[in-house]
Amino acid sequence: MPKRGRSLLFLLIAACMLVSQAACAKTEPTVLRLATTTSTDDSGLLEAILPDFESRYKARVDVVAVGTGQAITLGENGDADVILVHARAREDAFVESGNGLARSDVMYNDFVLVGPQADPAGVAGMASAAEAFARIAASGQPFASRGDDSGTYTKEVSIWKAAALEPDLEGGWYFSLGQAMGETLQFSDERQAYTLTDRGTFLAQHENLPGLVILVGGGSIDQNPDKALYNPYGVIPVNPATHEGIEADMAAKFVEWLTSLPTQEMIGKFGVDEFGQPLFYPDSQAYREAKS
């Protein structure tokens, strides 16, 4: 091939490569870092709803499912773009500190006390979780605590406080595991221990927990007599003015999508076919206004 022809061929190949690279760059999805609780992941909710967001906005959501405290810490360190958590006082503090923008209601479910079917502490059907906790402590029956920095552990601590008790870590009955909800439930099933869990995670994993039943909290959230077990979730974008490298635009789109009526309806339907009840109940402002 003549020298000029080879040069033209080289230029053509180079141009094609540049066009190809540009096309690849345009189709590369934007990565959104979501720090959230183990309950939204262990229940299967995120797996069910996130594909809609990813396809709609050409994004990829990288989920880090940890306890609420750890999720908030990730936001405080700028290692997440948005957080989805369930510990209202800590969520408000996160916003007030300047680490997060406005908090938006997303959904709610409830906590329940589960334990062995034999119920050796005799707490089944009690109307108050605090009274049930007191009876478990008095009986010395095993109790498994997540013992981590999670919203569930925060709720557990508040129930012990309401019962005017502090668990005896040396008493041989209280096990502080430092584990996520799924692992804590597995421990409880194996050791026939009592534990506090969000209802959604328990229902989603119940097939693998043959030795555990709900003892306090009723068969559904409507049947739960203890209003202290109410469990709201909020979403908060991380403040880009406080932290560098935040995908602020995509985080804003995520909040708008998550709280929109179509997504809220997806949340409300999740779990109904399998469990006869939602694992989470939609509660965004847009949803409440549409249903009022």
Secondary structure, 3 states (H helix, E strand, C coil): CCHHHHHHHHHHHHHHHHHHHHHHHHHCCEEEEEEEEHHHHHCCHHHHHHHHHHHHHCEEEEEEEECHHHHHHHHHCCCCCEEEECCHHHHHHHHHCCCECCCEEEEEEEEEEEEECCCCCCCCCCCCHHHHHHHHHHHCCCEEECCCCCHHHHHHHHHHHHCCCCCCCCCCCEEECCCCHHHHHHHHHHHCCEEEEEHHHHHHHHHHCCCEEEEECCCCHHHCCCHHHEEEEEEEEECCCCCCCCCHHHHHHHHHHHCCHHHHHHHHHCCHHHHCCCCCEECCHHHHHHHC
